[in-house]
Amino acid sequence: MMTCTPRVVRSGQPAVFTISGADVKEGTILQLTWFPIRHRSELPYQAPLRQTGIVENGTCQITQTLSGQQEFKLMISTSEGHLAEFRLYSLEESLWSLNPYKGDMHMHSTGSDGVEAPAIVAAKGRKIGLDFMALTDHATYAPSIEAQVAFEGLPLDLALERGEEVHGPGNGVHIIHYGGSESVNTWLHTHPHEIEVAVNASPKHSDERVHREIALSHLTFDRIREVGGVAIFCHPYWQIDEGYHIAEAVTEAILKDHRFDAYEVIGGYWPHEVESNAIQVARFHHEREHGNRFPVVGVSDAHGCDRGLFGWYYTVLFAPSPKLPDVAAAIREFRSVAVEARPNHDPRPVGDFELVLYTLYLHREYFPTHDALCAEEGQWMLAHLEGDANAAQELAKLQGQVAANQALFYGR
């Protein structure tokens, strides 16, 4: 099979492409045509780039400069006809220097109302291609620590963080706490004085419950950041028997002040509930149209790894690493995209336009290989939990393979 590397290059910078693997005779002349998908340049239309190259020692190396932030189609042929096609991407330096990572920051285990134990959820998370994740069980922080302890000392490339779904006293708003150093649930339930101070200081509302939920949500967002975590405003348009889970007046106030770090624009809804995601996306665009811009994430909110939702919804972000400080910075700096990728449906990313285009390309060209590499690691993580004495050694062999694939894909 013919290959081409790199696949993503810096805009306006000469890049050396290596084409190899084809059963082509030495000295064969390859005809290469580069079609810019967006036709973006200083002229109204950017003409295709045409070159020829010669196969030497089984490969053809060619230097080309791709411009604009856009996808390119590379067509390769010989005098005998079409040979291969590749999709490439040209990026500005600031984005090219970052890596794409996939993560889920809202999922459950037997620590609350999930099906599998915390460590199993973590291992299966890596198996489906997650680079970063946390267990966020309802009102409890301990399961996320349990997942970390289960793999302590093992050579993992998965960034497994701590977390919880926060349910403050008297607050029906669900808030995800991702990555902080201590439990915010515990703090809220042991600091009644601070809660009442926050409630009394909050602008009054005619409805006392609305008033309290707004005040407690703001206090929770602030406390999550104080302990080094990422604060996520969850599923505002989840429909329960009597209506939306959160009163519209509460949602209005939270979105207006946006003291959260990210808005859960794509959440873990079953097929019969996807209207809620449509509404959350519509609200996101509505707020942006009126000048209110905030970061977004996608999450599965999965309560089981083998019964749906798990892997259907996630976040793609662009950062130097999948570790907490880089993930937090990527989200706060608008370098995250929420993705809905339900089985038998085309992926639907939501976020900034340029990142949506790029994410669609990566979903097609990069993540299949990335996910296959992650699956190997996830399988050995499961083997470790089953007591396989070889698991640590096998994981050590696999460590760094995702980074190596990134380096090849980006020509670094």
Beta strands, then each sheet from edge to edge (+ up, - down):
strand 1: 3-5
strand 2: 8-10
strand 3: 14-20
strand 4: 29-36
strand 5: 49-54
strand 6: 59-65
strand 7: 70-78
strand 8: 81-91
strand 9: 99-104
strand 10: 132-134
strand 11: 159-161
strand 12: 163-166
strand 13: 175-178
strand 14: 230-233
strand 15: 239-240
strand 16: 243-244
strand 17: 262-266
strand 18: 296-298
strand 19: 313-319
strand 20: 336-340
strand 21: 348-350
sheet 1: 1+ 3- 6+
sheet 2: 2+ 8+ 7- 4+ 5-
sheet 3: 11+ 10+ 9+ 19- 20+ 21-
sheet 4: 12+ 13- 14+ 17+ 18+
sheet 5: 15+ 16-
end
